[in-house]
């Protein structure tokens, strides 16, 4: 793909030399699409999760280029501090990065948003999620498609609230959709993904009905 015709994700990836960590992929785009579709050994990833994955890969590439240690949980903890940490913690990490020759403000500015990830996958790459045959687990696909559609529509509305000045920060805010199931006999609630993995909603009222 011609980087000049691509979005910020493509330009940043090319500029920093961001690569997938798995040897099974020749390009970053292949890894992104595989994670998005949930193909191979990957579960299906949403745009927000993919964005977080890309930005961490970006930071690792910067660390590698400057000879900064990435062993253990150092990279993840410093990434979290820069992106979501309190002001004091962020400044401490930023000062430490500056001492290693890394401009933390420049790196943060080059990190992408979830909307950029969506645009890159669906528009720049033209990727689509394959429809599963009738014999496969169509329920999961249906839920994922509905969740992606709802996330897109809500995100557009939230972004509009931000542009109108009605909700400060809404324009850059990430939107996530979680489905929760509630027991019909008590107040127990559980995320849908958890219920699907273990085979029941409520341990008290439904566990005995779970498939073996």
NUVEX-349693 format. One record per residue: residue number from 1; x, y, z of N, C-alpha, C in turn. Coordinates in steps of 0.1 Angstrom, whole numbers. Example, Ala and Ser with C-alpha at 12.3 -4.5 7.8 and 13.67 -1.06 7.14 Angstrom:
BEGIN
k / n.px / n.py / n.pz / ca.px / ca.py / ca.pz / c.px / c.py / c.pz
1 / 132 / -57 / 78 / 123 / -45 / 78 / 132 / -33 / 78
2 / 128 / -22 / 71 / 137 / -11 / 71 / 129 / 0 / 79
***
This chain:
BEGIN
k / n.px / n.py / n.pz / ca.px / ca.py / ca.pz / c.px / c.py / c.pz
1 / 8 / -12 / 0 / 0 / 0 / 0 / 9 / 12 / 0
2 / 5 / 23 / -8 / 12 / 35 / -8 / 9 / 43 / 5
3 / 19 / 45 / 13 / 17 / 52 / 26 / 11 / 66 / 24
4 / 14 / 72 / 12 / 8 / 86 / 10 / -7 / 85 / 9
5 / -12 / 74 / 5 / -27 / 72 / 4 / -33 / 66 / 16
6 / -25 / 64 / 26 / -31 / 57 / 38 / -34 / 67 / 49
7 / -39 / 62 / 60 / -43 / 71 / 71 / -31 / 72 / 81
8 / -34 / 78 / 92 / -23 / 80 / 102 / -17 / 67 / 107
9 / -25 / 57 / 108 / -19 / 44 / 113 / -8 / 39 / 103
10 / -11 / 39 / 90 / -2 / 35 / 81 / 11 / 43 / 80
11 / 9 / 56 / 81 / 20 / 65 / 81 / 29 / 64 / 94
12 / 23 / 62 / 105 / 30 / 61 / 118 / 38 / 47 / 118
13 / 31 / 37 / 113 / 37 / 24 / 113 / 49 / 24 / 104
14 / 48 / 30 / 93 / 59 / 31 / 83 / 71 / 39 / 89
15 / 67 / 50 / 95 / 77 / 60 / 101 / 85 / 53 / 112
16 / 79 / 46 / 121 / 86 / 40 / 132 / 90 / 26 / 129
17 / 85 / 20 / 118 / 89 / 6 / 115 / 82 / -4 / 125
18 / 69 / -1 / 128 / 62 / -10 / 137 / 59 / -23 / 130
19 / 62 / -34 / 137 / 60 / -47 / 131 / 51 / -56 / 140
20 / 45 / -67 / 135 / 38 / -76 / 143 / 48 / -84 / 151
21 / 44 / -89 / 163 / 53 / -97 / 172 / 53 / -111 / 168
22 / 43 / -116 / 160 / 42 / -130 / 157 / 49 / -132 / 143
23 / 57 / -143 / 143 / 64 / -146 / 130 / 55 / -151 / 119
24 / 43 / -155 / 123 / 34 / -160 / 112 / 29 / -149 / 103
25 / 31 / -137 / 106 / 26 / -126 / 98 / 38 / -119 / 91
26 / 37 / -116 / 78 / 47 / -109 / 71 / 46 / -94 / 73
27 / 34 / -89 / 75 / 31 / -75 / 77 / 23 / -72 / 89
28 / 23 / -59 / 93 / 15 / -55 / 104 / 0 / -55 / 100
29 / -3 / -52 / 88 / -17 / -52 / 83 / -23 / -66 / 84
30 / -15 / -76 / 81 / -20 / -90 / 82 / -23 / -93 / 96
31 / -15 / -89 / 106 / -18 / -92 / 120 / -30 / -84 / 125
32 / -32 / -72 / 120 / -43 / -64 / 124 / -56 / -71 / 120
33 / -57 / -75 / 107 / -69 / -81 / 102 / -72 / -94 / 108
34 / -61 / -102 / 111 / -63 / -115 / 117 / -69 / -113 / 131
35 / -64 / -104 / 138 / -69 / -101 / 152 / -84 / -96 / 151
36 / -86 / -87 / 142 / -99 / -81 / 140 / -110 / -92 / 137
37 / -106 / -101 / 128 / -116 / -111 / 124 / -116 / -123 / 134
38 / -106 / -124 / 142 / -105 / -136 / 151 / -101 / -148 / 144
39 / -93 / -147 / 134 / -89 / -159 / 126 / -76 / -165 / 132
40 / -73 / -177 / 127 / -62 / -184 / 132 / -63 / -188 / 147
41 / -53 / -184 / 154 / -53 / -187 / 169 / -57 / -175 / 177
42 / -63 / -165 / 171 / -67 / -153 / 178 / -82 / -152 / 180
43 / -86 / -148 / 192 / -100 / -144 / 194 / -103 / -131 / 187
44 / -115 / -128 / 185 / -119 / -116 / 178 / -116 / -104 / 186
45 / -109 / -94 / 180 / -106 / -82 / 187 / -114 / -70 / 182
46 / -119 / -61 / 191 / -125 / -49 / 188 / -115 / -38 / 184
47 / -120 / -27 / 179 / -111 / -16 / 175 / -104 / -10 / 187
48 / -110 / -9 / 198 / -103 / -4 / 210 / -91 / -13 / 214
49 / -94 / -26 / 215 / -83 / -35 / 218 / -72 / -35 / 208
50 / -75 / -34 / 195 / -65 / -33 / 185 / -57 / -20 / 186
51 / -64 / -10 / 189 / -57 / 3 / 191 / -47 / 3 / 202
52 / -51 / -3 / 213 / -42 / -5 / 225 / -30 / -14 / 221
53 / -32 / -24 / 213 / -21 / -33 / 209 / -12 / -26 / 200
54 / -17 / -18 / 190 / -8 / -11 / 181 / 0 / -1 / 189
55 / -6 / 7 / 197 / 1 / 17 / 205 / 12 / 12 / 214
56 / 10 / 0 / 219 / 20 / -7 / 227 / 32 / -11 / 218
57 / 28 / -16 / 206 / 39 / -20 / 197 / 47 / -8 / 192
58 / 40 / 3 / 191 / 47 / 15 / 187 / 57 / 19 / 198
59 / 53 / 19 / 211 / 62 / 23 / 222 / 73 / 13 / 222
60 / 71 / 0 / 220 / 82 / -9 / 221 / 92 / -6 / 210
61 / 87 / -3 / 198 / 96 / 0 / 187 / 105 / 12 / 191
62 / 99 / 22 / 197 / 107 / 34 / 202 / 117 / 30 / 212
63 / 113 / 22 / 221 / 123 / 17 / 232 / 134 / 9 / 225
64 / 131 / 1 / 216 / 142 / -7 / 209 / 151 / 2 / 202
65 / 146 / 12 / 195 / 154 / 21 / 188 / 164 / 29 / 197
66 / 160 / 31 / 209 / 168 / 39 / 218 / 175 / 31 / 229
67 / 175 / 17 / 227 / 182 / 8 / 236 / 176 / 8 / 250
68 / 163 / 11 / 251 / 157 / 11 / 264 / 151 / -3 / 267
69 / 153 / -8 / 279 / 149 / -21 / 283 / 134 / -23 / 283
70 / 130 / -34 / 277 / 115 / -37 / 277 / 112 / -50 / 284
71 / 121 / -56 / 291 / 119 / -69 / 297 / 108 / -68 / 308
72 / 102 / -79 / 311 / 92 / -79 / 322 / 80 / -71 / 319
73 / 75 / -64 / 329 / 63 / -55 / 328 / 66 / -41 / 326
74 / 79 / -37 / 324 / 83 / -23 / 324 / 76 / -16 / 313
75 / 76 / -21 / 300 / 70 / -14 / 289 / 55 / -12 / 292
76 / 48 / -22 / 296 / 33 / -21 / 299 / 30 / -11 / 310
77 / 38 / -12 / 320 / 35 / -3 / 332 / 38 / 12 / 328
78 / 48 / 14 / 320 / 51 / 28 / 316 / 42 / 33 / 305
79 / 37 / 24 / 297 / 27 / 27 / 287 / 14 / 32 / 294
80 / 10 / 24 / 304 / -2 / 27 / 312 / -1 / 40 / 319
81 / 11 / 43 / 324 / 14 / 56 / 331 / 13 / 67 / 322
82 / 18 / 66 / 310 / 18 / 77 / 300 / 4 / 80 / 295
83 / -4 / 69 / 293 / -17 / 70 / 286 / -28 / 73 / 296
84 / -28 / 66 / 308 / -39 / 66 / 317 / -35 / 70 / 331
85 / -22 / 72 / 334 / -17 / 75 / 347 / -21 / 89 / 352
86 / -19 / 91 / 365 / -21 / 104 / 371 / -10 / 113 / 366
87 / -12 / 126 / 369 / -2 / 136 / 363 / 12 / 134 / 369
88 / 13 / 131 / 382 / 26 / 129 / 388 / 34 / 117 / 382
89 / 27 / 106 / 381 / 33 / 94 / 375 / 36 / 96 / 361
90 / 28 / 103 / 353 / 31 / 105 / 339 / 43 / 113 / 337
91 / 44 / 124 / 346 / 56 / 133 / 345 / 69 / 125 / 348
92 / 68 / 117 / 358 / 80 / 109 / 362 / 85 / 100 / 351
93 / 75 / 93 / 345 / 79 / 84 / 333 / 84 / 93 / 322
94 / 77 / 104 / 319 / 81 / 112 / 308 / 95 / 118 / 310
95 / 99 / 122 / 322 / 112 / 126 / 325 / 123 / 115 / 323
96 / 119 / 103 / 327 / 128 / 92 / 325 / 130 / 88 / 310
97 / 119 / 90 / 302 / 121 / 87 / 288 / 129 / 98 / 282
98 / 127 / 110 / 286 / 135 / 121 / 280 / 150 / 119 / 283
99 / 153 / 113 / 294 / 167 / 111 / 298 / 173 / 100 / 289
100 / 164 / 92 / 283 / 169 / 81 / 273 / 169 / 86 / 259
101 / 166 / 99 / 257 / 166 / 105 / 244 / 152 / 103 / 237
102 / 142 / 100 / 244 / 129 / 98 / 238 / 120 / 110 / 241
103 / 113 / 115 / 231 / 104 / 127 / 233 / 90 / 121 / 236
104 / 86 / 121 / 249 / 73 / 114 / 252 / 61 / 121 / 246
105 / 62 / 134 / 244 / 50 / 142 / 238 / 49 / 138 / 223
106 / 60 / 136 / 217 / 60 / 133 / 203 / 54 / 119 / 201
107 / 58 / 109 / 210 / 53 / 96 / 209 / 38 / 95 / 211
108 / 34 / 103 / 222 / 19 / 103 / 225 / 11 / 109 / 213
109 / 17 / 119 / 207 / 10 / 125 / 196 / 9 / 116 / 184
110 / 18 / 107 / 183 / 18 / 97 / 171 / 9 / 85 / 174
111 / 5 / 83 / 187 / -3 / 72 / 190 / -17 / 74 / 183
112 / -24 / 63 / 180 / -36 / 64 / 172 / -48 / 63 / 181
113 / -60 / 66 / 175 / -73 / 65 / 182 / -80 / 53 / 176
114 / -91 / 49 / 183 / -98 / 37 / 178 / -105 / 40 / 165
115 / -109 / 52 / 162 / -115 / 56 / 150 / -105 / 55 / 138
116 / -92 / 58 / 141 / -82 / 56 / 131 / -80 / 41 / 127
117 / -80 / 33 / 138 / -79 / 19 / 136 / -90 / 13 / 127
118 / -102 / 18 / 130 / -114 / 13 / 122 / -113 / 18 / 108
119 / -109 / 30 / 106 / -107 / 36 / 92 / -96 / 28 / 84
120 / -86 / 25 / 91 / -74 / 18 / 84 / -79 / 4 / 80
121 / -86 / -3 / 89 / -89 / -17 / 85 / -100 / -17 / 75
122 / -111 / -10 / 77 / -122 / -11 / 68 / -121 / -2 / 55
123 / -113 / 9 / 55 / -112 / 17 / 44 / -99 / 16 / 36
124 / -88 / 18 / 44 / -75 / 16 / 38 / -72 / 2 / 33
125 / -75 / -8 / 41 / -73 / -22 / 37 / -85 / -28 / 31
126 / -97 / -22 / 32 / -109 / -28 / 26 / -113 / -41 / 32
127 / -109 / -44 / 44 / -111 / -57 / 50 / -126 / -59 / 54
128 / -131 / -71 / 54 / -144 / -74 / 58 / -144 / -86 / 66
129 / -154 / -88 / 75 / -154 / -100 / 83 / -162 / -110 / 75
130 / -156 / -122 / 75 / -162 / -133 / 67 / -174 / -138 / 74
131 / -185 / -140 / 66 / -197 / -146 / 71 / -194 / -161 / 74
132 / -197 / -166 / 86 / -195 / -180 / 89 / -206 / -189 / 83
133 / -202 / -201 / 79 / -212 / -210 / 74 / -223 / -213 / 84
134 / -234 / -218 / 80 / -245 / -221 / 89 / -241 / -231 / 100
135 / -231 / -240 / 97 / -227 / -250 / 107 / -218 / -245 / 118
136 / -214 / -232 / 117 / -205 / -227 / 127 / -212 / -219 / 137
137 / -205 / -213 / 147 / -211 / -206 / 158 / -216 / -193 / 154
138 / -227 / -193 / 146 / -233 / -180 / 141 / -237 / -170 / 152
139 / -240 / -175 / 164 / -245 / -166 / 174 / -234 / -156 / 178
140 / -222 / -161 / 180 / -211 / -152 / 183 / -209 / -142 / 173
141 / -209 / -146 / 160 / -208 / -137 / 149 / -218 / -126 / 149
142 / -231 / -130 / 151 / -242 / -121 / 151 / -241 / -110 / 162
143 / -236 / -115 / 174 / -234 / -106 / 186 / -223 / -96 / 183
144 / -212 / -101 / 177 / -201 / -93 / 174 / -204 / -82 / 163
145 / -212 / -86 / 153 / -216 / -76 / 143 / -225 / -66 / 149
146 / -235 / -70 / 157 / -244 / -60 / 163 / -237 / -51 / 173
147 / -227 / -56 / 180 / -219 / -48 / 189 / -211 / -38 / 182
148 / -205 / -42 / 171 / -197 / -33 / 162 / -205 / -22 / 157
149 / -217 / -26 / 152 / -226 / -16 / 146 / -231 / -6 / 157
150 / -234 / -11 / 169 / -239 / -2 / 179 / -227 / 7 / 184
151 / -215 / 2 / 184 / -203 / 10 / 188 / -201 / 21 / 178
152 / -203 / 18 / 166 / -200 / 28 / 155 / -211 / 39 / 156
153 / -224 / 36 / 157 / -234 / 46 / 158 / -233 / 55 / 170
154 / -230 / 48 / 182 / -229 / 56 / 194 / -217 / 65 / 194
155 / -206 / 60 / 188 / -194 / 67 / 187 / -196 / 80 / 179
156 / -203 / 79 / 168 / -206 / 90 / 160 / -214 / 100 / 167
157 / -224 / 96 / 175 / -232 / 105 / 183 / -224 / 112 / 194
158 / -216 / 104 / 200 / -207 / 110 / 211 / -198 / 120 / 205
159 / -192 / 117 / 194 / -182 / 126 / 187 / -190 / 139 / 184
160 / -202 / 138 / 180 / -210 / 150 / 176 / -212 / 159 / 189
161 / -215 / 152 / 200 / -217 / 159 / 213 / -204 / 167 / 216
162 / -192 / 161 / 213 / -180 / 168 / 216 / -178 / 179 / 207
163 / -181 / 178 / 194 / -179 / 189 / 184 / -188 / 201 / 187
164 / -200 / 198 / 193 / -209 / 208 / 197 / -206 / 215 / 210
165 / -196 / 209 / 217 / -192 / 215 / 230 / -201 / 211 / 241
166 / -209 / 201 / 239 / -219 / 197 / 250 / -212 / 188 / 260
167 / -202 / 180 / 255 / -195 / 171 / 264 / -180 / 173 / 261
168 / -173 / 179 / 270 / -159 / 181 / 268 / -151 / 168 / 267
169 / -142 / 167 / 257 / -134 / 155 / 256 / -141 / 143 / 249
170 / -154 / 145 / 245 / -161 / 134 / 239 / -156 / 131 / 225
171 / -150 / 141 / 218 / -146 / 138 / 205 / -134 / 128 / 204
172 / -126 / 127 / 215 / -115 / 118 / 215 / -118 / 106 / 224
173 / -130 / 105 / 230 / -132 / 94 / 239 / -135 / 81 / 232
174 / -131 / 70 / 238 / -133 / 57 / 233 / -146 / 52 / 238
175 / -154 / 45 / 230 / -167 / 39 / 233 / -166 / 24 / 233
176 / -170 / 18 / 243 / -170 / 3 / 243 / -184 / -2 / 247
177 / -188 / -13 / 241 / -201 / -19 / 243 / -199 / -33 / 250
178 / -204 / -35 / 261 / -204 / -47 / 268 / -218 / -53 / 270
179 / -220 / -66 / 268 / -233 / -72 / 269 / -232 / -80 / 282
180 / -242 / -77 / 291 / -243 / -84 / 304 / -256 / -92 / 305
181 / -256 / -104 / 310 / -268 / -112 / 312 / -271 / -112 / 327
182 / -284 / -112 / 330 / -289 / -111 / 344 / -298 / -124 / 346
183 / -295 / -130 / 357 / -303 / -142 / 360 / -318 / -138 / 362
184 / -327 / -147 / 357 / -341 / -144 / 358 / -347 / -148 / 372
185 / -339 / -153 / 381 / -344 / -157 / 394 / -337 / -149 / 406
186 / -326 / -142 / 402 / -319 / -134 / 413 / -312 / -123 / 406
187 / -305 / -115 / 414 / -298 / -103 / 409 / -284 / -105 / 403
188 / -281 / -118 / 402 / -267 / -121 / 396 / -266 / -117 / 382
189 / -255 / -110 / 378 / -253 / -106 / 365 / -239 / -110 / 361
190 / -237 / -112 / 348 / -224 / -117 / 343 / -221 / -113 / 329
191 / -209 / -109 / 325 / -207 / -106 / 311 / -210 / -117 / 302
192 / -215 / -114 / 291 / -219 / -125 / 281 / -207 / -134 / 278
193 / -195 / -128 / 276 / -184 / -136 / 272 / -181 / -147 / 283
194 / -183 / -143 / 295 / -180 / -152 / 306 / -190 / -163 / 307
195 / -203 / -159 / 305 / -214 / -169 / 304 / -212 / -179 / 293
196 / -207 / -174 / 282 / -205 / -183 / 270 / -193 / -193 / 273
197 / -183 / -188 / 279 / -171 / -196 / 282 / -174 / -207 / 292
198 / -182 / -204 / 303 / -184 / -214 / 313 / -197 / -222 / 311
199 / -206 / -217 / 302 / -218 / -224 / 299 / -231 / -222 / 307
200 / -231 / -211 / 316 / -243 / -208 / 323 / -242 / -194 / 328
201 / -254 / -188 / 332 / -254 / -175 / 337 / -252 / -174 / 352
202 / -260 / -182 / 359 / -259 / -181 / 374 / -255 / -195 / 380
203 / -245 / -195 / 388 / -240 / -207 / 394 / -251 / -214 / 403
204 / -259 / -205 / 409 / -269 / -210 / 418 / -281 / -217 / 411
205 / -286 / -210 / 400 / -298 / -215 / 394 / -297 / -221 / 380
206 / -285 / -220 / 374 / -283 / -226 / 361 / -272 / -235 / 359
207 / -263 / -236 / 369 / -251 / -244 / 367 / -254 / -259 / 364
208 / -264 / -264 / 370 / -268 / -278 / 368 / -273 / -280 / 354
209 / -277 / -269 / 347 / -282 / -271 / 333 / -271 / -269 / 323
210 / -259 / -266 / 327 / -248 / -264 / 318 / -244 / -276 / 311
211 / -241 / -275 / 298 / -237 / -287 / 290 / -224 / -293 / 296
212 / -223 / -306 / 296 / -211 / -313 / 301 / -199 / -311 / 292
***
